[in-house]
């Protein structure tokens, strides 16, 4: 008890590591969210509740870099039902335009309810009187209401990091009403884009029957819930500093050399997820080579695919598809020591990412649907020389802010080819004009500004 800020998220902001002496330990994960909230957590007796990954049971609260963390354990069945099942086999595809087919299983739902209840109970136990509790993302949409029932004194905020779908898709969910009611336990609901907030309010009106006025919902008990857009961002200054770091600069030169000093380096960095449009993007690039617009000496595509949700079938199928496609492209178009695609199935620390961003002349971020896409923003923050081209999907949340990118429809392969080609040939004046404007946007709207705005509005709600 006695915490004035409780962050509740499916994951803890730490990764397991093995120290040089072989002893297991924790390291803070690179996400911007934790750094944004960190000052408030320290000054306001904050605590973070989340799953550390794995199936270890009965974990005790611990501290990493002065952050108080309360680990929630999950059993194998809960990982299967709550995390891989309902969160990532049902909700994830529905919330991303049904890019893959969602599956509906009643046991998955039961497990989702059970895990949400445990998170809510834990938060209820930790929060001081009238504390602020900030719940994150689609894995925990029932927590706000469950928590309100346990602790009506709390101020509860909820932020959805992924898109909130249009009513036409959301209403496929057999548990649509329960989810809407779960979310309505919050005082303030944050979405990436205004469209998400509008979709939510419309659904509440249609499916739950509450009165709404613009983005405010009036509940029968007199409580008001507000839904609004809070586009998330990155630690822009931190990335910029990293990009200027001498070791990162040297590493970037070494990467370019290792790639054979091509005229242009294209880059994609994504979690290996079917929403990211990796397959279509690599096809577009390979067709440009096959058609002779440039050669494998002129350009290489570095694709980093970060392993993700590897036990979920759709993700396994995707990995095989990408492996096959990369093999075929390199087999058909590559020369000795010159693959068309340099494919890396791995995750990298922030320093290596910054070096890759520095190296990339063209960054391709082409998801079919994405809540925001922070990679696009990180790329912009790292382009300290004000050059480099961003090819960005219209269907990433980031497109609402990064208007000077080469915006593409990721379903339109010819359109993507044209944008990649334009980016390849763009002159330095055009690149500078676009990058400068995007850098200004990112510098003004960083993750700290995002977190402060959300928490201030929650405080005032
Ligand atoms: O932002 C979407 C999100 O699902 C987060 O909630 C999550 O922590 C991250 O992407 C990575 O996914 P996962 O936790 O399933 O590895």
Boltz pocket constraint, residues with backbone or C-beta under 6 A from the ligand:
constraints:
  - pocket:
      binder: B
      contacts: [[A, 10], [A, 11], [A, 137], [A, 138], [A, 161], [A, 162], [A, 308], [A, 309]]
      max_distance: 6.0
